[in-house]
Amino acid sequence: MQRCIPFFLTLVIGSNVLAQSEMSAFTATGRAGAATTFVTDYQSMGINPANLGWEAKDEKMISLGLLEGGFSIYSEALVKSDLVASLKKGKTDFTYDEKVQAAQDFTEAGFTANIDISLLAFAVQPSKKVGGFAFGIKDRFQWYSQFTEELSEILFVGYSADYFTHLIISTIDSLGATGFDTILNAGDLPDDTLALIEKGLSLVPKLLSDIMGDSRMSLSWYREYNFSYGRQLLSNENISLYAGVGFKYLSGMAIMEARTNNGILEAYSALTPALGVNYGDSSEASNPSTIIKGEGIVPKSVGSGMGFDFGVSVIIGEKLKLGASINDIGSMTWDGNVYQANDDSLFDLTSSGFDSYNILKEAQDVMGEDGMFDWSGVIEKKVTLPTNMRMGASFEAGEKLEVGMDIIVPVNDVAGNYGKALMAFGLDVTPLPWLRLSTGFSSGGNYGFNVPLGVVVMIGEGTWEMGVASRDVVTFFSENRPTLSLSAGFLRFRF
């Protein structure tokens, strides 16, 4: 069996995400993601392209941004100190008792990670009559997991889980010859016996779909090339109406889904060969969609697709703004290194289970060649994009304060989308001409209740903007249900 959780996850997060597209707009993270009627210029892409039709802010018609982005990690099971330590250290060699405790802690507890990086983005807004154009290149990464009690125990405890009725242990006789023996599994086995276990066996095996239950593990990594356009449709003394559209070509780097849908197992993966995932020689040779790793620093794509965004916005009396959009309408066709798993019975397991709280790193051991799933290669897999609807409103209470709210609703239930709707309230305050502060609160999505904070410094009357934001400042003072996050941009220019 191949390993199906890429090392990329640990490398990116360990070395260093608001969900969807706000994370690359660092100015929106500090408002809890309230963005539908706040963002302008290239930051409108993926949020509400209609705003490109607005009059250029501060009469600066050209905007350019390089390497903007952020990450966010949220855990319902871990306290902050454990989450930080695990991401830094990776494997920590859990004891058996620590594995059992971790399995209990992660039962029905969600774990979320998002990374959103805008490599390049620019916009031109010459006039209301002509409208505004924007282009950008962005990477979007998402992970979400939640385990039932039985799956959580198998993942953390491995072959020693209660699911396995018997254990195969290694032996050495009096003459020094090695062999194997089968013993009954018990919860009070001594440490020296636990160290000899080679495999767990179940004489009453269950289907994977029954073991999974309501569990879910999902991963997606896209590279997006977005072209958006917005313009004014009509206007009078009191009201202006704008509309916009975005077209995006998507290059797929990785996708993985493992869950049950109406009692049927749904498990598939497609990972770029640049991740160095070992599928096994026989699996790769028999897979009709196998892609061999090539030269160069740009990862080979294993899928492609197209998506569309549509948005409208209304400005009333130059103070009140209303907006709505629907984003990521379309689909991806994954045609490289595509594997799917059948709903087989789990008879045995050779994995000892997770050795740390770092779910992103540890999952590869159970999902991989020592793990639960028996993968087979397929030609291609078509997957709908994670479509979402946004509705928002904001009000400018003078030149120094703007307040607003957003509601983001997932349209479908696919990898990369929210599990439930998110509501965000946010505000921008400009106490000094060169300083803008943002805060608010949000609830829902794949996260808990968060209170963000953002700081933006504006140089040369807004010609150069730089800033940082955290999705949840409460995490700095609290240990429970932490949201580790950072959104930043230091190369945003407007002319």
C-alpha positions as CSV (number, residue, x, y, z in Angstrom):
1,M,0.0,0.0,0.0
2,Q,1.2,3.5,-0.7
3,R,1.6,6.3,1.8
4,C,-1.1,8.8,1.2
5,I,-0.5,11.7,3.6
6,P,2.4,13.7,2.1
7,F,5.4,14.8,4.0
8,F,4.5,18.3,2.6
9,L,2.1,18.9,5.5
10,T,4.8,18.6,8.1
11,L,7.4,20.4,6.2
12,V,5.3,23.4,5.6
13,I,3.6,23.7,9.0
14,G,6.5,22.5,11.0
15,S,8.8,25.1,9.4
16,N,6.8,28.0,9.9
17,V,-5.0,29.2,8.0
18,L,-8.2,31.1,7.8
19,A,-10.3,29.0,5.5
20,Q,-11.0,29.7,1.9
21,S,-9.4,32.7,0.2
22,E,-9.2,35.3,3.0
23,M,-5.9,34.0,4.3
24,S,-4.0,35.5,1.4
25,A,-5.7,38.9,2.0
26,F,-3.9,39.6,5.3
27,T,-6.0,42.8,5.7
28,A,-9.1,40.7,6.1
29,T,-7.8,38.2,8.6
30,G,-7.8,40.7,11.4
31,R,-11.5,41.3,10.8
32,A,-12.3,37.6,11.4
33,G,-12.6,37.1,7.6
34,A,-15.4,39.7,7.1
35,A,-14.4,40.6,3.6
36,T,-17.2,40.5,1.0
37,T,-17.8,44.3,1.2
38,F,-14.3,45.3,2.5
39,V,-11.8,44.0,0.0
40,T,-10.8,46.0,-3.1
41,D,-8.4,45.7,-6.0
42,Y,-6.7,42.2,-6.5
43,Q,-7.8,41.1,-3.0
44,S,-11.4,40.9,-4.4
45,M,-10.4,37.7,-6.3
46,G,-12.0,34.6,-4.9
47,I,-14.1,36.7,-2.5
48,N,-16.2,39.1,-4.5
49,P,-15.0,40.1,-8.0
50,A,-17.7,42.8,-8.3
51,N,-15.6,45.0,-6.0
52,L,-13.1,45.4,-8.9
53,G,-15.6,47.8,-10.4
54,W,-15.5,50.2,-7.5
55,E,-13.7,53.5,-7.9
56,A,-10.0,53.0,-7.1
57,K,-9.2,53.7,-3.5
58,D,-7.2,56.9,-2.9
59,E,-7.2,57.3,-6.7
60,K,-4.5,54.5,-6.9
61,M,-5.5,52.6,-10.1
62,I,-2.8,49.9,-10.0
63,S,-2.2,47.5,-7.1
64,L,0.5,44.8,-6.8
65,G,1.0,42.1,-4.1
66,L,3.8,39.6,-3.7
67,L,4.0,36.6,-1.3
68,E,1.0,37.4,0.8
69,G,-0.5,34.6,2.8
70,G,-1.0,32.8,6.1
71,F,-1.7,29.6,7.9
72,S,-4.1,28.5,10.7
73,I,-4.2,25.3,12.8
74,Y,-7.1,24.5,15.1
75,S,-7.5,21.5,17.5
76,E,-10.5,20.7,19.7
77,A,-8.5,17.9,21.5
78,L,-5.1,19.5,22.4
79,V,-4.1,22.2,24.7
80,K,-1.8,24.9,23.1
81,S,1.4,23.7,24.6
82,D,0.9,20.1,23.3
83,L,0.0,21.3,19.9
84,V,3.0,23.7,19.6
85,A,5.4,21.0,21.0
86,S,4.2,18.3,18.6
87,L,4.5,20.5,15.5
88,K,8.0,21.4,16.5
89,K,9.3,18.0,17.5
90,G,7.3,15.6,15.3
91,K,7.6,12.1,16.7
92,T,7.9,12.1,20.5
93,D,7.8,8.3,21.1
94,F,4.5,8.1,23.0
95,T,4.3,5.4,25.7
96,Y,1.5,2.9,25.5
97,D,-0.5,4.8,28.2
98,E,0.0,8.1,26.3
99,K,-1.3,6.5,23.1
100,V,-4.4,5.3,24.9
101,Q,-5.0,8.8,26.4
102,A,-4.5,10.4,23.0
103,A,-7.0,8.1,21.4
104,Q,-9.6,9.2,24.0
105,D,-8.8,12.9,23.6
106,F,-9.1,12.8,19.8
107,T,-12.5,10.9,19.8
108,E,-15.0,13.2,18.0
109,A,-12.5,16.1,18.2
110,G,-11.9,18.0,15.0
111,F,-8.4,19.0,13.7
112,T,-8.1,21.7,11.0
113,A,-5.2,23.2,9.1
114,N,-5.3,25.7,6.2
115,I,-2.5,27.4,4.2
116,D,-3.3,30.1,1.6
117,I,-0.4,31.7,-0.2
118,S,-0.7,34.4,-2.9
119,L,2.5,34.2,-5.0
120,L,1.6,37.1,-7.3
121,A,-1.4,39.3,-7.7
122,F,-2.1,42.6,-9.4
123,A,-5.1,44.7,-10.5
124,V,-5.8,47.7,-12.8
125,Q,-8.9,49.8,-12.1
126,P,-8.8,52.6,-14.7
127,S,-12.4,53.9,-14.3
128,K,-16.0,52.9,-13.4
129,K,-16.9,52.8,-17.1
130,V,-14.1,50.5,-18.0
131,G,-14.2,48.5,-14.8
132,G,-11.3,46.7,-13.1
133,F,-9.2,43.7,-14.0
134,A,-7.1,41.4,-11.8
135,F,-4.9,38.4,-12.1
136,G,-3.3,36.3,-9.5
137,I,-1.5,33.0,-8.7
138,K,-2.3,31.3,-5.4
139,D,-1.7,28.0,-3.6
140,R,-4.5,26.8,-1.4
141,F,-4.0,23.9,1.1
142,Q,-6.5,22.3,3.5
143,W,-6.6,19.4,6.0
144,Y,-9.5,18.3,8.2
145,S,-9.9,15.2,10.3
146,Q,-12.3,13.9,13.0
147,F,-12.3,10.3,14.3
148,T,-14.9,8.0,15.9
149,E,-13.9,6.2,19.1
150,E,-13.0,2.9,17.4
151,L,-11.0,4.6,14.6
152,S,-9.2,6.9,17.0
153,E,-8.0,3.9,19.1
154,I,-6.8,2.0,16.0
155,L,-5.0,5.1,14.7
156,F,-3.2,5.9,18.0
157,V,-2.8,2.5,19.6
158,G,-2.3,0.6,16.3
159,Y,-2.1,-3.2,16.4
160,S,-2.6,-3.2,20.2
161,A,-6.1,-1.7,19.9
162,D,-9.0,-3.7,21.4
163,Y,-10.3,-4.2,17.9
164,F,-7.6,-6.8,17.3
165,T,-8.4,-10.0,19.2
166,H,-4.9,-11.7,18.7
167,L,-1.3,-10.5,18.4
168,I,1.6,-12.0,16.6
169,I,4.8,-11.5,18.5
170,S,8.4,-12.3,17.6
171,T,10.2,-15.1,19.6
172,I,13.7,-16.5,20.2
173,D,14.1,-20.1,21.4
174,S,16.8,-21.5,23.6
175,L,19.0,-22.1,20.5
176,G,18.7,-18.5,19.3
177,A,16.4,-19.3,16.4
178,T,13.8,-16.6,15.7
179,G,10.2,-17.3,15.1
180,F,6.6,-16.0,15.8
181,D,3.9,-16.8,18.2
182,T,0.2,-15.8,18.5
183,I,-1.2,-14.6,21.8
184,L,-4.6,-13.1,22.9
185,N,-4.7,-9.4,23.0
186,A,-5.2,-8.0,26.5
187,G,-5.1,-4.5,28.0
188,D,-2.6,-5.4,30.7
189,L,0.2,-6.8,28.6
190,P,3.7,-6.0,30.1
191,D,6.0,-3.6,28.3
192,D,8.4,-6.3,27.2
193,T,5.6,-8.2,25.5
194,L,4.3,-5.0,23.8
195,A,7.8,-4.5,22.4
196,L,7.6,-7.8,20.6
197,I,4.4,-7.3,18.7
198,E,4.7,-7.5,14.9
199,K,1.0,-7.5,13.9
200,G,-2.5,-7.4,15.2
201,L,-5.2,-9.8,14.0
202,S,-9.0,-9.7,14.3
203,L,-11.0,-12.9,14.3
204,V,-14.2,-10.8,14.1
205,P,-13.2,-8.2,11.4
206,K,-15.4,-5.3,10.4
207,L,-15.8,-3.5,7.1
208,L,-13.8,-0.3,6.9
209,S,-17.0,1.7,6.4
210,D,-18.2,0.4,9.8
211,I,-14.9,1.3,11.5
212,M,-14.9,4.7,9.9
213,G,-18.5,5.6,10.9
214,D,-18.7,9.4,11.0
215,S,-15.0,9.8,10.8
216,R,-13.4,11.9,8.1
217,M,-9.9,12.7,6.8
218,S,-9.7,15.1,3.9
219,L,-6.8,16.9,2.1
220,S,-6.6,19.3,-0.9
221,W,-3.8,21.3,-2.5
222,Y,-4.6,23.5,-5.5
223,R,-2.6,26.0,-7.5
224,E,-4.9,28.6,-8.8
225,Y,-4.5,31.0,-11.8
226,N,-7.3,33.6,-11.5
227,F,-8.5,36.2,-13.9
228,S,-11.3,38.4,-12.6
229,Y,-13.2,41.4,-13.9
230,G,-15.8,43.7,-12.3
231,R,-17.6,46.9,-13.4
232,Q,-20.4,49.2,-12.5
233,L,-23.8,48.3,-14.0
234,L,-25.9,51.3,-13.0
235,S,-25.7,54.3,-10.8
236,N,-27.7,57.3,-9.6
237,E,-27.3,59.9,-6.8
238,N,-27.9,57.4,-4.0
239,I,-27.1,53.9,-5.2
240,S,-24.6,52.1,-7.4
241,L,-24.7,48.5,-8.5
242,Y,-21.7,46.4,-9.5
243,A,-21.2,42.9,-10.9
244,G,-18.1,40.8,-11.4
245,V,-16.9,37.4,-12.6
246,G,-13.8,35.4,-12.0
247,F,-12.3,32.6,-14.1
248,K,-9.7,30.3,-12.7
249,Y,-7.6,27.5,-14.0
250,L,-6.7,25.0,-11.3
251,S,-3.6,22.8,-11.2
252,G,-4.1,20.0,-8.7
253,M,-1.1,19.0,-6.5
254,A,-2.9,16.7,-4.0
255,I,-6.2,15.4,-2.9
256,M,-7.3,12.8,-0.4
257,E,-10.6,11.8,1.0
258,A,-11.5,9.0,3.5
259,R,-15.0,8.9,4.9
260,T,-18.3,7.1,4.7
261,N,-21.2,8.4,2.6
262,N,-24.6,6.9,3.3
263,G,-22.8,3.9,4.8
264,I,-20.5,3.4,1.8
265,L,-16.8,3.9,2.0
266,E,-15.4,6.8,0.0
267,A,-11.6,6.7,-0.1
268,Y,-9.4,8.1,-2.8
269,S,-6.1,10.0,-3.3
270,A,-4.0,11.6,-5.9
271,L,-0.6,13.1,-4.9
272,T,2.1,14.8,-7.0
273,P,5.2,12.7,-7.3
274,A,7.3,15.7,-6.1
275,L,6.1,14.8,-2.5
276,G,8.2,11.6,-2.7
277,V,5.3,9.3,-1.7
278,N,6.2,5.6,-2.0
279,Y,3.4,3.7,-3.5
280,G,5.4,0.5,-3.9
281,D,6.8,-0.8,-7.2
282,S,3.9,-3.2,-7.9
283,S,1.3,-0.6,-7.2
284,E,2.9,2.0,-9.4
285,A,3.5,-0.5,-12.2
286,S,-0.2,-1.6,-12.3
287,N,-1.7,1.9,-11.9
288,P,-2.8,3.3,-15.3
289,S,-2.4,6.9,-14.0
290,T,1.1,6.6,-12.5
291,I,3.3,9.7,-13.0
292,I,7.1,9.5,-12.6
293,K,8.8,12.3,-10.7
294,G,10.6,14.7,-13.1
295,E,13.2,17.4,-12.9
296,G,12.8,21.0,-11.8
297,I,11.5,22.8,-8.8
298,V,7.8,23.1,-9.9
299,P,5.8,20.0,-8.7
300,K,4.1,18.0,-11.4
301,S,0.4,18.4,-11.5
302,V,-1.8,15.4,-11.0
303,G,-5.1,17.0,-11.9
304,S,-6.6,20.1,-13.5
305,G,-9.9,21.9,-13.7
306,M,-11.7,25.1,-14.1
307,G,-13.8,27.2,-11.7
308,F,-15.9,30.4,-11.8
309,D,-16.8,33.1,-9.3
310,F,-19.7,35.5,-9.6
311,G,-20.4,38.4,-7.4
312,V,-22.6,41.6,-7.0
313,S,-22.2,44.6,-4.7
314,V,-24.3,47.6,-3.9
315,I,-23.1,51.0,-2.5
316,I,-25.8,53.1,-0.9
317,G,-25.1,56.7,-0.1
318,E,-21.4,56.1,-0.3
319,K,-21.5,54.6,3.3
320,L,-23.5,51.4,3.3
321,K,-22.2,48.5,1.2
322,L,-24.0,45.2,0.5
323,G,-22.5,42.2,-1.3
324,A,-23.0,38.6,-2.3
325,S,-21.0,36.1,-4.3
326,I,-20.7,32.4,-5.1
327,N,-17.2,31.1,-5.5
328,D,-15.5,28.0,-6.9
329,I,-18.2,26.7,-9.2
330,G,-16.6,23.9,-11.2
331,S,-14.7,20.6,-10.9
332,M,-11.3,19.0,-11.0
333,T,-10.3,15.9,-12.9
334,W,-7.5,14.1,-11.1
335,D,-5.6,11.9,-13.6
336,G,-2.2,11.3,-12.1
337,N,-1.2,8.9,-9.3
338,V,-4.9,8.3,-8.7
339,Y,-5.8,5.5,-6.2
340,Q,-9.0,4.4,-4.5
341,A,-9.7,1.9,-1.7
342,N,-12.4,-0.8,-1.6
343,D,-14.6,-1.3,1.4
344,D,-12.7,-4.4,2.6
345,S,-12.6,-6.0,6.0
346,L,-9.7,-5.0,8.3
347,F,-8.2,-8.4,9.2
348,D,-4.7,-7.2,10.4
349,L,-2.5,-4.2,11.0
350,T,1.3,-3.9,11.2
351,S,1.4,-0.3,12.4
352,S,2.1,0.5,16.0
353,G,0.0,3.6,15.8
354,F,0.7,7.3,16.1
355,D,3.8,8.3,18.1
356,S,2.8,12.0,18.6
357,Y,0.0,14.5,18.4
358,N,1.2,15.6,15.0
359,I,-1.8,14.2,13.0
360,L,-0.5,15.7,9.7
361,K,2.7,13.6,10.0
362,E,1.5,10.5,11.8
363,A,-1.5,9.8,9.5
364,Q,0.8,8.6,6.7
365,D,1.9,5.6,8.9
366,V,-1.7,4.2,9.2
367,M,-2.9,5.3,5.8
368,G,0.3,4.0,4.2
369,E,1.8,0.6,3.4
370,D,1.5,-0.6,7.1
371,G,-2.0,0.8,7.5
372,M,-5.6,0.2,7.1
373,F,-6.4,0.7,3.4
374,D,-5.7,-1.5,0.4
375,W,-5.4,0.9,-2.5
376,S,-5.7,0.2,-6.2
377,G,-4.8,2.5,-9.2
378,V,-7.5,4.0,-11.4
379,I,-7.4,6.2,-14.6
380,E,-9.0,9.3,-13.2
381,K,-11.3,10.8,-10.6
382,K,-13.6,13.8,-11.1
383,V,-14.3,15.9,-8.0
384,T,-16.5,19.0,-7.6
385,L,-14.8,22.1,-6.3
386,P,-15.6,23.3,-2.7
387,T,-18.3,25.8,-3.7
388,N,-19.3,28.4,-1.2
389,M,-21.7,31.4,-1.0
390,R,-20.9,34.7,0.7
391,M,-23.1,37.5,1.9
392,G,-21.9,40.6,3.6
393,A,-22.6,44.1,4.6
394,S,-20.5,47.0,6.0
395,F,-20.9,50.6,7.0
396,E,-18.4,53.5,7.0
397,A,-19.0,55.4,10.3
398,G,-16.8,58.3,9.3
399,E,-13.3,58.3,7.7
400,K,-11.7,56.3,10.5
401,L,-14.1,53.5,11.2
402,E,-15.8,50.8,9.1
403,V,-17.8,47.9,10.6
404,G,-19.4,44.9,8.9
405,M,-20.2,41.2,8.9
406,D,-20.1,38.2,6.6
407,I,-21.9,34.9,6.4
408,I,-20.1,32.1,4.4
409,V,-22.2,29.0,3.6
410,P,-20.7,25.8,2.1
411,V,-22.7,24.7,-1.0
412,N,-21.4,21.1,-1.1
413,D,-19.5,18.7,1.2
414,V,-16.2,18.0,-0.6
415,A,-12.5,18.2,0.5
416,G,-11.5,21.8,1.1
417,N,-14.9,23.2,2.1
418,Y,-16.3,24.2,5.4
419,G,-18.2,21.6,7.4
420,K,-20.7,24.2,8.4
421,A,-21.5,27.9,7.9
422,L,-19.2,30.6,9.3
423,M,-20.3,34.0,10.6
424,A,-17.8,36.8,11.0
425,F,-18.1,40.3,12.5
426,G,-15.3,42.7,12.0
427,L,-14.2,46.4,12.0
428,D,-11.4,48.6,10.7
429,V,-10.3,51.6,12.7
430,T,-7.7,54.1,11.5
431,P,-6.4,56.1,14.5
432,L,-3.5,57.6,12.5
433,P,-3.1,58.2,8.8
434,W,-0.5,55.5,8.6
435,L,-2.0,52.9,10.9
436,R,-5.1,50.7,10.6
437,L,-6.2,48.2,13.3
438,S,-8.7,45.4,12.8
439,T,-10.6,43.1,15.1
440,G,-13.9,41.3,15.4
441,F,-15.0,37.7,16.1
442,S,-16.1,34.6,14.2
443,S,-17.8,31.3,14.9
444,G,-18.4,28.3,12.7
445,G,-16.7,26.8,9.7
446,N,-14.2,24.2,10.8
447,Y,-13.1,26.3,13.7
448,G,-14.3,27.4,17.1
449,F,-15.0,30.9,18.5
450,N,-12.2,33.3,17.5
451,V,-11.3,36.9,18.3
452,P,-8.7,38.2,15.7
453,L,-6.4,41.1,15.7
454,G,-4.7,42.8,12.7
455,V,-2.2,45.6,12.2
456,V,-1.5,47.3,8.9
457,V,1.1,50.1,8.4
458,M,0.6,52.4,5.4
459,I,3.6,54.3,4.0
460,G,3.5,57.0,1.4
461,E,-0.3,57.6,1.7
462,G,-1.0,54.0,1.1
463,T,1.6,53.4,-1.7
464,W,3.2,50.7,0.4
465,E,1.2,48.6,2.8
466,M,2.5,45.9,5.2
467,G,0.8,44.1,8.0
468,V,0.3,41.0,10.2
469,A,-2.8,39.4,11.7
470,S,-3.7,36.6,14.0
471,R,-7.0,34.8,13.7
472,D,-7.4,34.3,17.4
473,V,-5.6,36.4,20.1
474,V,-7.4,34.5,22.8
475,T,-5.0,31.6,22.0
476,F,-2.1,33.7,23.4
477,F,-3.7,33.7,26.8
478,S,-5.6,30.3,26.9
479,E,-4.5,26.7,26.6
480,N,-7.8,25.1,25.5
481,R,-9.0,24.7,21.9
482,P,-6.1,26.6,20.4
483,T,-6.0,28.3,17.0
484,L,-2.4,28.8,15.9
485,S,-2.4,31.3,13.0
486,L,-0.5,34.0,11.2
487,S,-1.4,36.0,8.2
488,A,1.1,38.5,6.7
489,G,2.0,40.7,3.8
490,F,5.0,43.0,3.4
491,L,5.0,43.6,-0.3
492,R,1.6,45.2,-1.1
493,F,1.9,48.3,-3.3
494,R,-0.7,50.7,-4.8
495,F,0.0,53.4,-7.4
